[in-house]
Amino acid sequence: VQLQASGGGLVQAGGSLRLSCAASGSIFSINIMGWFRQAPGKEREGVSCINSRDGNTYYGEAVKGRFTLFRDNVKKTIDLRMDNLKIEDTAVYYCATDHTSHCPPAGDYDGMRYRGKGTQVTVSS
C-alpha cells in the first residue's frame, strides 16, 4: 500500500487548509485511514481516524471542533479540513492506513501499518 499526501502549506492563524491523502496498491482490504502529526521537538500526536465499516470518526483533543475528516470509500482517499488553525498546529502531517477493523485507541494513529511521506503545515501569527 502506498499513500500520497498533499495540501500542506503556510497559512495565517485563524485560516484554513485542506489536506488530501490517496491510497494505492493493495487497498481492497483497507479499513481505517487517518492522520497523525509531529511538531519539532514534540512527540507524534494522533489527529484523526475514520473506520470505513461503521463510519466512526475520531479526533484528537487538540483538534476537536476545528478539524473534519472526510473519506471516499470507493476511491480510498481521505481529506482533512482544518479550520481556525492555530500556531500550535504547525507540524508535519502524515497520512496512515491499516487493514485492522478499528482505529487505534488513545490516538495511537502512528501505529498504523502504512504511512505516507509527511506534508508540512505551518501556521504563522
C-alpha positions as a Markdown table, in Angstrom:
| # | Residue | x | y | z |
|---|---|---|---|---|
| 1 | Val | 0.0 | 0.0 | 0.0 |
| 2 | Gln | 1.3 | 3.4 | -0.9 |
| 3 | Leu | 0.0 | 6.7 | 0.4 |
| 4 | Gln | 0.3 | 10.1 | -1.2 |
| 5 | Ala | -0.5 | 13.2 | 0.8 |
| 6 | Ser | -0.8 | 16.7 | -0.4 |
| 7 | Gly | -2.2 | 20.1 | 0.5 |
| 8 | Gly | 0.2 | 21.4 | 3.2 |
| 9 | Gly | 1.4 | 24.9 | 3.2 |
| 10 | Leu | 1.7 | 28.2 | 5.0 |
| 11 | Val | -1.3 | 29.9 | 6.5 |
| 12 | Gln | -2.0 | 32.6 | 9.0 |
| 13 | Ala | -3.6 | 31.8 | 12.3 |
| 14 | Gly | -7.3 | 31.5 | 12.1 |
| 15 | Gly | -7.1 | 30.4 | 8.5 |
| 16 | Ser | -7.9 | 27.1 | 6.8 |
| 17 | Leu | -6.2 | 24.3 | 4.9 |
| 18 | Arg | -7.3 | 21.1 | 3.4 |
| 19 | Leu | -5.0 | 18.0 | 3.3 |
| 20 | Ser | -5.7 | 15.1 | 1.0 |
| 21 | Cys | -4.4 | 11.6 | 1.0 |
| 22 | Ala | -4.8 | 8.9 | -1.6 |
| 23 | Ala | -4.1 | 5.2 | -1.2 |
| 24 | Ser | -2.9 | 2.9 | -3.9 |
| 25 | Gly | -1.7 | -0.6 | -4.4 |
| 26 | Ser | -3.3 | -3.5 | -2.4 |
| 27 | Ile | -6.1 | -1.3 | -1.0 |
| 28 | Phe | -9.0 | -3.7 | -1.2 |
| 29 | Ser | -8.9 | -4.6 | 2.5 |
| 30 | Ile | -8.0 | -1.2 | 3.9 |
| 31 | Asn | -10.4 | -0.4 | 6.7 |
| 32 | Ile | -9.1 | 2.5 | 8.6 |
| 33 | Met | -7.4 | 5.7 | 7.5 |
| 34 | Gly | -6.2 | 8.7 | 9.3 |
| 35 | Trp | -3.6 | 11.4 | 10.2 |
| 36 | Phe | -1.0 | 12.0 | 12.8 |
| 37 | Arg | 1.4 | 14.8 | 13.1 |
| 38 | Gln | 4.8 | 15.6 | 14.6 |
| 39 | Ala | 6.0 | 19.1 | 15.5 |
| 40 | Pro | 9.7 | 19.8 | 16.1 |
| 41 | Gly | 10.8 | 18.6 | 19.4 |
| 42 | Lys | 7.5 | 17.0 | 20.2 |
| 43 | Glu | 6.1 | 13.5 | 20.2 |
| 44 | Arg | 3.8 | 12.3 | 17.5 |
| 45 | Glu | 0.2 | 13.1 | 18.1 |
| 46 | Gly | -2.9 | 11.5 | 16.7 |
| 47 | Val | -5.1 | 13.9 | 14.7 |
| 48 | Ser | -8.0 | 11.9 | 13.3 |
| 49 | Cys | -9.0 | 8.5 | 12.2 |
| 50 | Ile | -12.0 | 7.0 | 10.4 |
| 51 | Asn | -13.3 | 3.5 | 10.3 |
| 52 | Ser | -14.8 | 2.6 | 6.9 |
| 53 | Arg | -17.0 | -0.2 | 8.2 |
| 54 | Asp | -19.1 | 1.9 | 10.6 |
| 55 | Gly | -18.1 | 5.4 | 9.6 |
| 56 | Asn | -17.0 | 6.3 | 13.1 |
| 57 | Thr | -14.6 | 9.2 | 13.1 |
| 58 | Tyr | -12.2 | 10.1 | 15.9 |
| 59 | Tyr | -10.3 | 13.3 | 16.7 |
| 60 | Gly | -7.5 | 14.2 | 19.0 |
| 61 | Glu | -8.5 | 16.6 | 21.8 |
| 62 | Ala | -6.3 | 19.4 | 20.4 |
| 63 | Val | -8.2 | 19.5 | 17.1 |
| 64 | Lys | -11.8 | 18.6 | 18.1 |
| 65 | Gly | -14.3 | 21.1 | 16.7 |
| 66 | Arg | -11.8 | 22.6 | 14.3 |
| 67 | Phe | -10.8 | 19.7 | 12.0 |
| 68 | Thr | -13.1 | 17.5 | 9.9 |
| 69 | Leu | -12.2 | 14.2 | 8.3 |
| 70 | Phe | -13.9 | 13.1 | 5.0 |
| 71 | Arg | -13.5 | 9.7 | 3.3 |
| 72 | Asp | -14.3 | 8.4 | -0.1 |
| 73 | Asn | -14.5 | 4.6 | 0.4 |
| 74 | Val | -14.5 | 3.9 | -3.3 |
| 75 | Lys | -11.5 | 6.0 | -4.2 |
| 76 | Lys | -9.8 | 5.2 | -0.9 |
| 77 | Thr | -9.0 | 8.8 | -0.2 |
| 78 | Ile | -9.3 | 11.0 | 2.8 |
| 79 | Asp | -9.4 | 14.7 | 3.2 |
| 80 | Leu | -8.7 | 16.6 | 6.4 |
| 81 | Arg | -10.3 | 20.0 | 6.5 |
| 82 | Met | -8.5 | 22.2 | 9.1 |
| 83 | Asp | -10.3 | 25.3 | 10.2 |
| 84 | Asn | -9.4 | 28.0 | 12.7 |
| 85 | Leu | -5.8 | 26.9 | 12.6 |
| 86 | Lys | -3.5 | 27.8 | 15.5 |
| 87 | Ile | 0.2 | 28.3 | 15.7 |
| 88 | Glu | 0.5 | 25.1 | 17.7 |
| 89 | Asp | -1.0 | 23.1 | 14.7 |
| 90 | Thr | 2.4 | 23.7 | 12.9 |
| 91 | Ala | 3.8 | 20.2 | 12.3 |
| 92 | Val | 4.5 | 17.6 | 9.6 |
| 93 | Tyr | 1.3 | 15.8 | 9.0 |
| 94 | Tyr | 1.3 | 12.1 | 8.0 |
| 95 | Cys | -1.4 | 10.1 | 6.4 |
| 96 | Ala | -1.7 | 6.5 | 7.6 |
| 97 | Thr | -3.8 | 3.4 | 7.0 |
| 98 | Asp | -4.2 | -0.2 | 8.1 |
| 99 | His | -6.3 | -3.3 | 7.5 |
| 100 | Thr | -7.5 | -3.6 | 11.0 |
| 101 | Ser | -11.1 | -3.2 | 11.9 |
| 102 | His | -10.9 | -0.3 | 14.3 |
| 103 | Cys | -8.9 | 2.9 | 14.7 |
| 104 | Pro | -6.2 | 2.5 | 17.3 |
| 105 | Pro | -7.2 | 3.6 | 20.8 |
| 106 | Ala | -5.9 | 6.7 | 22.5 |
| 107 | Gly | -5.0 | 8.4 | 19.3 |
| 108 | Asp | -2.1 | 6.0 | 18.6 |
| 109 | Tyr | -2.5 | 6.5 | 14.9 |
| 110 | Asp | 1.2 | 6.4 | 14.2 |
| 111 | Gly | 0.9 | 2.7 | 14.9 |
| 112 | Met | -0.9 | 2.0 | 11.7 |
| 113 | Arg | 0.8 | -0.3 | 9.4 |
| 114 | Tyr | 1.3 | 2.0 | 6.4 |
| 115 | Arg | 2.2 | 5.7 | 6.3 |
| 116 | Gly | 3.0 | 8.2 | 3.6 |
| 117 | Lys | 5.6 | 10.9 | 3.4 |
| 118 | Gly | 4.6 | 13.9 | 5.5 |
| 119 | Thr | 3.3 | 17.2 | 4.4 |
| 120 | Gln | 4.3 | 20.4 | 6.2 |
| 121 | Val | 1.7 | 22.6 | 7.7 |
| 122 | Thr | 3.0 | 26.0 | 9.0 |
| 123 | Val | 0.7 | 28.4 | 10.8 |
| 124 | Ser | 2.0 | 31.9 | 11.3 |
| 125 | Ser | 0.9 | 34.7 | 13.6 |
